[in-house]
């Protein structure tokens, strides 16, 4: 039977039986070979490449967004900024602390300690101090201290500007400047600052001195100074000094003993009022003579 095939054009064609040998004969209604198919022109053309739209990946999207937004500070930069802010806060607190403590130390019931006393206790050194009010301190003590350390104590406002002008004149002339430190300045140094000499310390002293002179009375300033001043290594305050050097209380000190203690204050490490050298005895005699005539200079202590 002849099979019916459809060609590419859709028409039916008859296909005869193939010969047993597999080769096409000349006889018969059809040939043994398969008819050649007409190539489809559309099929011969290469398929057109489809245009595919690539979607951006997540990383690319994040990078594009980060490019649009300003860059955030790095972790190290944020840490540095926090450290700087913390350091500035600590610095401001340190600067304000003396002003706060000055208000706390104003009542007579408060017994301040000096910065040197705190440092000695932290380092394990000996600290002896017994607080005594002004009522338990012989008047000859503050008379001798004012005559030796600050003759204008009752008349200036914490800073002796006339003495500072003389120091400036000495510096301009190339001479060695004389001392211009007042008792309030020494009190501020002992309470809040360090003992070594420097222009920075003097610069810091001035506003604090003006402040304590505004908050404290002259009598209160003298009371604090006499109770925190160093009179010997590890000996602080007039009561401990009187007991250590003369075996008596501050209330029972004589004028000569008070004068020896007063001339010890500039250098309590090297000077010993119990065993004074010739220079100390000469200074003590001068201070003793001045203290006898110090009535008008100590009027603020009455």
Buried (B, 14 or more C-beta within 10 A) or exposed (E): EEEEEEEEEEEEEEBBEBBEEEEBEEEEEBBBEEEEEEEEEEEEEEEEEEEEEEEEEEEEEEEEEEEEEEEEEEEEEEEEEEEEEEEEEEEEEEEEEBBEBBEEBBEEEEBBBBBBBEEBEEEEEEBBBBBBEBEBBBBBBBBBBBBBBBBEBBEBEBBBEEBBEBBEEBEEEEEEEEEBBBBBBBBBBBBBBBEEEEEEBBEBBBBBBBBBBEEBEBBBBBBBBBBBBBBBEBBBBBBBBBBBBBEEBBBEBEBBBBBBBBBBBBEBEEBBBEEBEEEBBEBBBBBBEBBBEBEEBBEBBE
